[in-house]
Amino acid sequence: MSDEELIVKDANGARLADGDNVTLIKDLKVKGSGGVTLKRGTLIKNIRLTYDEDEIECNHEKVRGLVLRTEFVKKA
């Protein structure tokens, strides 16, 4: 990563930071989870930013170690 600060934004353009809560804006089928689908409106708590500005890491009660694309979330 370069010396510049990584700026991560949600689908609406709001800036995200470590520890933020986000809400899903689309139903998402989770690959490799045995058919789990996270529904639109699901609250995801305590996100972690990654080296990639288009992805965030998080945990959900159904899926641990989940990586979400920022285009499918909005800041809660």
N, CA, C and O atoms as a Tinker XYZ file with bonds, in Angstrom:
   304  protein
     1  N      0.845000   -1.178000    0.000000    73     2
     2  CA     0.000000    0.000000    0.000000    64     1     3
     3  C      0.889000    1.239000    0.000000    63     2     4     5
     4  O      1.960000    1.238000    0.607000    81     3
     5  N      0.456000    2.272000   -0.666000    73     3     6
     6  CA     1.247000    3.500000   -0.746000    64     5     7
     7  C      1.105000    4.325000    0.533000    63     6     8     9
     8  O      0.396000    3.941000    1.463000    81     7
     9  N      1.788000    5.454000    0.558000    73     7    10
    10  CA     1.740000    6.331000    1.723000    64     9    11
    11  C      0.399000    7.039000    1.857000    63    10    12    13
    12  O      0.051000    7.519000    2.936000    81    11
    13  N     -0.354000    7.104000    0.765000    73    11    14
    14  CA    -1.656000    7.749000    0.821000    64    13    15
    15  C     -2.633000    6.910000    1.625000    63    14    16    17
    16  O     -2.553000    5.682000    1.642000    81    15
    17  N     -3.554000    7.590000    2.289000    73    15    18
    18  CA    -4.586000    6.897000    3.059000    64    17    19
    19  C     -5.595000    6.286000    2.097000    63    18    20    21
    20  O     -5.997000    6.926000    1.125000    81    19
    21  N     -6.004000    5.056000    2.364000    73    19    22
    22  CA    -6.982000    4.368000    1.542000    64    21    23
    23  C     -8.373000    4.898000    1.878000    63    22    24    25
    24  O     -8.771000    4.893000    3.043000    81    23
    25  N     -9.112000    5.353000    0.875000    73    23    26
    26  CA   -10.455000    5.873000    1.089000    64    25    27
    27  C    -11.454000    4.848000    0.560000    63    26    28    29
    28  O    -11.455000    4.512000   -0.625000    81    27
    29  N    -12.304000    4.358000    1.465000    73    27    30
    30  CA   -13.300000    3.351000    1.116000    64    29    31
    31  C    -14.672000    3.991000    1.233000    63    30    32    33
    32  O    -14.994000    4.601000    2.253000    81    31
    33  N    -15.491000    3.852000    0.178000    73    31    34
    34  CA   -16.826000    4.453000    0.171000    64    33    35
    35  C    -17.876000    3.396000   -0.096000    63    34    36    37
    36  O    -17.628000    2.418000   -0.801000    81    35
    37  N    -19.084000    3.607000    0.489000    73    35    38
    38  CA   -20.181000    2.670000    0.271000    64    37    39
    39  C    -20.892000    2.982000   -1.050000    63    38    40    41
    40  O    -20.422000    3.817000   -1.824000    81    39
    41  N    -22.010000    2.321000   -1.306000    73    39    42
    42  CA   -22.738000    2.493000   -2.566000    64    41    43
    43  C    -23.257000    3.918000   -2.747000    63    42    44    45
    44  O    -23.439000    4.367000   -3.878000    81    43
    45  N    -23.496000    4.630000   -1.653000    73    43    46
    46  CA   -24.002000    6.003000   -1.724000    64    45    47
    47  C    -22.895000    7.048000   -1.687000    63    46    48    49
    48  O    -23.180000    8.243000   -1.769000    81    47
    49  N    -21.643000    6.627000   -1.566000    73    47    50
    50  CA   -20.529000    7.551000   -1.538000    64    49    51
    51  C    -20.111000    7.998000   -0.142000    63    50    52    53
    52  O    -19.230000    8.846000   -0.001000    81    51
    53  N    -20.743000    7.427000    0.906000    73    51    54
    54  CA   -20.355000    7.771000    2.279000    64    53    55
    55  C    -19.058000    7.046000    2.624000    63    54    56    57
    56  O    -18.862000    5.891000    2.245000    81    55
    57  N    -18.190000    7.722000    3.333000    73    55    58
    58  CA   -16.893000    7.158000    3.681000    64    57    59
    59  C    -17.041000    6.127000    4.805000    63    58    60    61
    60  O    -17.746000    6.366000    5.785000    81    59
    61  N    -16.372000    4.981000    4.653000    73    59    62
    62  CA   -16.409000    3.911000    5.654000    64    61    63
    63  C    -15.100000    3.865000    6.419000    63    62    64    65
    64  O    -14.043000    4.201000    5.886000    81    63
    65  N    -15.180000    3.442000    7.684000    73    63    66
    66  CA   -13.998000    3.302000    8.534000    64    65    67
    67  C    -14.088000    1.990000    9.299000    63    66    68    69
    68  O    -15.162000    1.395000    9.396000    81    67
    69  N    -12.955000    1.535000    9.845000    73    67    70
    70  CA   -12.964000    0.328000   10.674000    64    69    71
    71  C    -13.955000    0.487000   11.815000    63    70    72    73
    72  O    -14.003000    1.531000   12.465000    81    71
    73  N    -14.749000   -0.556000   12.056000    73    71    74
    74  CA   -15.696000   -0.544000   13.159000    64    73    75
    75  C    -17.073000   -0.016000   12.810000    63    74    76    77
    76  O    -17.974000   -0.067000   13.646000    81    75
    77  N    -17.264000    0.489000   11.599000    73    75    78
    78  CA   -18.585000    0.982000   11.189000    64    77    79
    79  C    -19.572000   -0.168000   11.045000    63    78    80    81
    80  O    -19.184000   -1.329000   10.908000    81    79
    81  N    -20.859000    0.178000   11.080000    73    79    82
    82  CA   -21.931000   -0.763000   10.786000    64    81    83
    83  C    -22.473000   -0.439000    9.408000    63    82    84    85
    84  O    -22.596000    0.730000    9.042000    81    83
    85  N    -22.802000   -1.482000    8.636000    73    83    86
    86  CA   -23.348000   -1.286000    7.297000    64    85    87
    87  C    -24.596000   -2.142000    7.122000    63    86    88    89
    88  O    -24.810000   -3.113000    7.848000    81    87
    89  N    -25.415000   -1.762000    6.142000    73    87    90
    90  CA   -26.631000   -2.486000    5.806000    64    89    91
    91  C    -26.528000   -2.944000    4.363000    63    90    92    93
    92  O    -26.059000   -2.197000    3.504000    81    91
    93  N    -26.964000   -4.171000    4.090000    73    91    94
    94  CA   -26.951000   -4.672000    2.715000    64    93    95
    95  C    -28.052000   -4.015000    1.911000    63    94    96    97
    96  O    -29.151000   -3.807000    2.426000    81    95
    97  N    -27.779000   -3.680000    0.651000    73    95    98
    98  CA   -28.775000   -3.059000   -0.211000    64    97    99
    99  C    -29.291000   -4.035000   -1.267000    63    98   100   101
   100  O    -30.077000   -3.654000   -2.135000    81    99
   101  N    -28.850000   -5.292000   -1.196000    73    99   102
   102  CA   -29.244000   -6.304000   -2.175000    64   101   103
   103  C    -29.137000   -7.669000   -1.519000    63   102   104   105
   104  O    -28.258000   -7.881000   -0.683000    81   103
   105  N    -30.021000   -8.610000   -1.882000    73   103   106
   106  CA   -29.884000   -9.992000   -1.417000    64   105   107
   107  C    -28.606000  -10.576000   -2.022000    63   106   108   109
   108  O    -28.358000  -10.452000   -3.221000    81   107
   109  N    -27.798000  -11.216000   -1.166000    73   107   110
   110  CA   -26.532000  -11.772000   -1.634000    64   109   111
   111  C    -26.440000  -13.257000   -1.288000    63   110   112   113
   112  O    -26.598000  -13.644000   -0.130000    81   111
   113  N    -26.185000  -14.074000   -2.292000    73   111   114
   114  CA   -25.908000  -15.490000   -2.065000    64   113   115
   115  C    -24.435000  -15.606000   -1.713000    63   114   116   117
   116  O    -23.583000  -15.088000   -2.434000    81   115
   117  N    -24.124000  -16.284000   -0.607000    73   115   118
   118  CA   -22.747000  -16.391000   -0.142000    64   117   119
   119  C    -22.142000  -17.677000   -0.697000    63   118   120   121
   120  O    -22.597000  -18.776000   -0.379000    81   119
   121  N    -21.121000  -17.530000   -1.522000    73   119   122
   122  CA   -20.460000  -18.688000   -2.127000    64   121   123
   123  C    -19.740000  -19.501000   -1.064000    63   122   124   125
   124  O    -19.127000  -18.934000   -0.159000    81   123
   125  N    -19.806000  -20.819000   -1.162000    73   123   126
   126  CA   -19.073000  -21.699000   -0.264000    64   125   127
   127  C    -19.661000  -21.815000    1.127000    63   126   128   129
   128  O    -18.999000  -22.308000    2.041000    81   127
   129  N    -20.900000  -21.367000    1.299000    73   127   130
   130  CA   -21.506000  -21.391000    2.625000    64   129   131
   131  C    -22.650000  -22.386000    2.731000    63   130   132   133
   132  O    -23.357000  -22.407000    3.738000    81   131
   133  N    -22.838000  -23.192000    1.732000    73   131   134
   134  CA   -23.917000  -24.175000    1.774000    64   133   135
   135  C    -25.285000  -23.586000    1.493000    63   134   136   137
   136  O    -26.286000  -24.074000    2.017000    81   135
   137  N    -25.346000  -22.552000    0.680000    73   135   138
   138  CA   -26.632000  -21.998000    0.266000    64   137   139
   139  C    -27.171000  -20.884000    1.139000    63   138   140   141
   140  O    -28.365000  -20.592000    1.077000    81   139
   141  N    -26.347000  -20.257000    1.942000    73   139   142
   142  CA   -26.799000  -19.145000    2.777000    64   141   143
   143  C    -26.999000  -17.904000    1.900000    63   142   144   145
   144  O    -26.152000  -17.567000    1.073000    81   143
   145  N    -28.139000  -17.234000    2.101000    73   143   146
   146  CA   -28.411000  -15.972000    1.421000    64   145   147
   147  C    -28.614000  -14.898000    2.473000    63   146   148   149
   148  O    -29.437000  -15.054000    3.376000    81   147
   149  N    -27.870000  -13.814000    2.359000    73   147   150
   150  CA   -28.045000  -12.667000    3.249000    64   149   151
   151  C    -29.033000  -11.724000    2.581000    63   150   152   153
   152  O    -28.826000  -11.308000    1.441000    81   151
   153  N    -30.100000  -11.387000    3.283000    73   151   154
   154  CA   -31.193000  -10.593000    2.724000    64   153   155
   155  C    -30.901000   -9.096000    2.753000    63   154   156   157
   156  O    -30.121000   -8.611000    3.573000    81   155
   157  N    -31.544000   -8.385000    1.842000    73   155   158
   158  CA   -31.455000   -6.925000    1.811000    64   157   159
   159  C    -31.918000   -6.365000    3.153000    63   158   160   161
   160  O    -32.917000   -6.826000    3.705000    81   159
   161  N    -31.205000   -5.381000    3.678000    73   159   162
   162  CA   -31.559000   -4.786000    4.959000    64   161   163
   163  C    -30.848000   -5.412000    6.144000    63   162   164   165
   164  O    -30.997000   -4.934000    7.268000    81   163
   165  N    -30.067000   -6.486000    5.918000    73   163   166
   166  CA   -29.322000   -7.130000    6.995000    64   165   167
   167  C    -28.244000   -6.189000    7.512000    63   166   168   169
   168  O    -27.486000   -5.614000    6.732000    81   167
   169  N    -28.179000   -6.036000    8.827000    73   167   170
   170  CA   -27.178000   -5.180000    9.454000    64   169   171
   171  C    -25.914000   -5.986000    9.705000    63   170   172   173
   172  O    -25.959000   -7.055000   10.313000    81   171
   173  N    -24.793000   -5.471000    9.236000    73   171   174
   174  CA   -23.486000   -6.069000    9.464000    64   173   175
   175  C    -22.727000   -5.115000   10.378000    63   174   176   177
   176  O    -22.524000   -3.949000   10.041000    81   175
   177  N    -22.312000   -5.618000   11.533000    73   175   178
   178  CA   -21.655000   -4.769000   12.526000    64   177   179
   179  C    -20.146000   -4.936000   12.494000    63   178   180   181
   180  O    -19.628000   -6.001000   12.158000    81   179
   181  N    -19.451000   -3.864000   12.850000    73   179   182
   182  CA   -18.010000   -3.887000   13.085000    64   181   183
   183  C    -17.208000   -4.381000   11.877000    63   182   184   185
   184  O    -16.541000   -5.413000   11.942000    81   183
   185  N    -17.283000   -3.638000   10.792000    73   183   186
   186  CA   -16.543000   -4.021000    9.584000    64   185   187
   187  C    -15.060000   -3.711000    9.748000    63   186   188   189
   188  O    -14.666000   -2.921000   10.605000    81   187
   189  N    -14.243000   -4.351000    8.907000    73   187   190
   190  CA   -12.805000   -4.088000    8.854000    64   189   191
   191  C    -12.449000   -3.755000    7.408000    63   190   192   193
   192  O    -12.876000   -4.445000    6.482000    81   191
   193  N    -11.678000   -2.711000    7.225000    73   191   194
   194  CA   -11.234000   -2.333000    5.884000    64   193   195
   195  C    -10.108000   -3.255000    5.442000    63   194   196   197
   196  O     -9.367000   -3.779000    6.274000    81   195
   197  N     -9.979000   -3.453000    4.139000    73   195   198
   198  CA    -8.916000   -4.274000    3.571000    64   197   199
   199  C     -7.994000   -3.370000    2.766000    63   198   200   201
   200  O     -8.194000   -2.157000    2.712000    81   199
   201  N     -6.997000   -3.958000    2.149000    73   199   202
   202  CA    -6.082000   -3.204000    1.285000    64   201   203
   203  C     -6.764000   -2.760000   -0.003000    63   202   204   205
   204  O     -6.254000   -1.890000   -0.710000    81   203
   205  N     -7.916000   -3.356000   -0.312000    73   203   206
   206  CA    -8.661000   -3.062000   -1.537000    64   205   207
   207  C     -9.823000   -2.122000   -1.210000    63   206   208   209
   208  O    -10.627000   -2.418000   -0.326000    81   207
   209  N     -9.915000   -1.007000   -1.905000    73   207   210
   210  CA   -10.968000   -0.036000   -1.616000    64   209   211
   211  C    -12.363000   -0.520000   -2.000000    63   210   212   213
   212  O    -13.352000    0.106000   -1.617000    81   211
   213  N    -12.468000   -1.615000   -2.745000    73   211   214
   214  CA   -13.766000   -2.144000   -3.168000    64   213   215
   215  C    -14.265000   -3.286000   -2.297000    63   214   216   217
   216  O    -15.337000   -3.831000   -2.561000    81   215
   217  N    -13.513000   -3.664000   -1.259000    73   215   218
   218  CA   -13.908000   -4.798000   -0.413000    64   217   219
   219  C    -13.752000   -4.463000    1.066000    63   218   220   221
   220  O    -12.866000   -3.706000    1.463000    81   219
   221  N    -14.651000   -5.057000    1.880000    73   219   222
   222  CA   -14.548000   -4.964000    3.336000    64   221   223
   223  C    -14.670000   -6.367000    3.911000    63   222   224   225
   224  O    -15.273000   -7.246000    3.295000    81   223
   225  N    -14.102000   -6.575000    5.087000    73   223   226
   226  CA   -14.221000   -7.857000    5.788000    64   225   227
   227  C    -15.176000   -7.671000    6.952000    63   226   228   229
   228  O    -15.263000   -6.591000    7.537000    81   227
   229  N    -15.903000   -8.753000    7.284000    73   227   230
   230  CA   -16.829000   -8.696000    8.406000    64   229   231
   231  C    -17.212000  -10.104000    8.828000    63   230   232   233
   232  O    -16.860000  -11.083000    8.170000    81   231
   233  N    -17.931000  -10.188000    9.924000    73   231   234
   234  CA   -18.499000  -11.446000   10.389000    64   233   235
   235  C    -20.003000  -11.272000   10.499000    63   234   236   237
   236  O    -20.495000  -10.182000   10.792000    81   235
   237  N    -20.722000  -12.349000   10.262000    73   235   238
   238  CA   -22.171000  -12.377000   10.433000    64   237   239
   239  C    -22.484000  -13.636000   11.206000    63   238   240   241
   240  O    -21.698000  -14.583000   11.186000    81   239
   241  N    -23.608000  -13.667000   11.885000    73   239   242
   242  CA   -23.927000  -14.841000   12.703000    64   241   243
   243  C    -23.991000  -16.136000   11.892000    63   242   244   245
   244  O    -23.748000  -17.213000   12.435000    81   243
   245  N    -24.315000  -16.044000   10.600000    73   243   246
   246  CA   -24.379000  -17.231000    9.744000    64   245   247
   247  C    -23.059000  -17.536000    9.049000    63   246   248   249
   248  O    -22.773000  -18.693000    8.741000    81   247
   249  N    -22.248000  -16.502000    8.797000    73   247   250
   250  CA   -21.014000  -16.665000    8.018000    64   249   251
   251  C    -19.879000  -15.912000    8.700000    63   250   252   253
   252  O    -20.009000  -14.723000    8.989000    81   251
   253  N    -18.780000  -16.590000    8.957000    73   251   254
   254  CA   -17.588000  -15.956000    9.539000    64   253   255
   255  C    -16.575000  -15.690000    8.425000    63   254   256   257
   256  O    -16.509000  -16.434000    7.447000    81   255
   257  N    -15.798000  -14.639000    8.580000    73   255   258
   258  CA   -14.766000  -14.327000    7.593000    64   257   259
   259  C    -15.330000  -13.909000    6.252000    63   258   260   261
   260  O    -14.794000  -14.282000    5.208000    81   259
   261  N    -16.400000  -13.142000    6.269000    73   259   262
   262  CA   -17.101000  -12.731000    5.062000    64   261   263
   263  C    -16.413000  -11.516000    4.440000    63   262   264   265
   264  O    -16.032000  -10.582000    5.146000    81   263
   265  N    -16.258000  -11.534000    3.120000    73   263   266
   266  CA   -15.731000  -10.387000    2.384000    64   265   267
   267  C    -16.857000   -9.869000    1.496000    63   266   268   269
   268  O    -17.404000  -10.605000    0.674000    81   267
   269  N    -17.198000   -8.582000    1.673000    73   267   270
   270  CA   -18.279000   -7.972000    0.906000    64   269   271
   271  C    -17.735000   -6.880000   -0.001000    63   270   272   273
   272  O    -16.780000   -6.185000    0.346000    81   271
   273  N    -18.349000   -6.739000   -1.155000    73   271   274
   274  CA   -18.027000   -5.629000   -2.053000    64   273   275
   275  C    -18.762000   -4.390000   -1.551000    63   274   276   277
   276  O    -19.918000   -4.464000   -1.136000    81   275
   277  N    -18.071000   -3.248000   -1.594000    73   275   278
   278  CA   -18.651000   -2.022000   -1.068000    64   277   279
   279  C    -19.834000   -1.523000   -1.899000    63   278   280   281
   280  O    -20.618000   -0.708000   -1.412000    81   279
   281  N    -19.980000   -1.987000   -3.127000    73   279   282
   282  CA   -21.098000   -1.566000   -3.959000    64   281   283
   283  C    -22.435000   -2.143000   -3.480000    63   282   284   285
   284  O    -23.490000   -1.704000   -3.938000    81   283
   285  N    -22.406000   -3.121000   -2.564000    73   283   286
   286  CA   -23.626000   -3.754000   -2.054000    64   285   287
   287  C    -23.970000   -3.351000   -0.638000    63   286   288   289
   288  O    -24.864000   -3.950000   -0.040000    81   287
   289  N    -23.297000   -2.358000   -0.075000    73   287   290
   290  CA   -23.567000   -1.942000    1.297000    64   289   291
   291  C    -23.739000   -0.437000    1.387000    63   290   292   293
   292  O    -23.224000    0.320000    0.564000    81   291
   293  N    -24.489000   -0.015000    2.427000    73   291   294
   294  CA   -24.573000    1.409000    2.749000    64   293   295
   295  C    -24.329000    1.570000    4.233000    63   294   296   297
   296  O    -24.638000    0.677000    5.022000    81   295
   297  N    -23.775000    2.709000    4.614000    73   295   298
   298  CA   -23.459000    2.969000    6.008000    64   297   299
   299  C    -24.736000    3.049000    6.820000    63   298   300   301
   300  O    -25.699000    3.699000    6.412000    81   299
   301  N    -24.746000    2.392000    7.963000    73   299   302
   302  CA   -25.942000    2.368000    8.806000    64   301   303
   303  C    -25.952000    3.541000    9.769000    63   302   304
   304  O    -26.885000    3.683000   10.558000    81   303
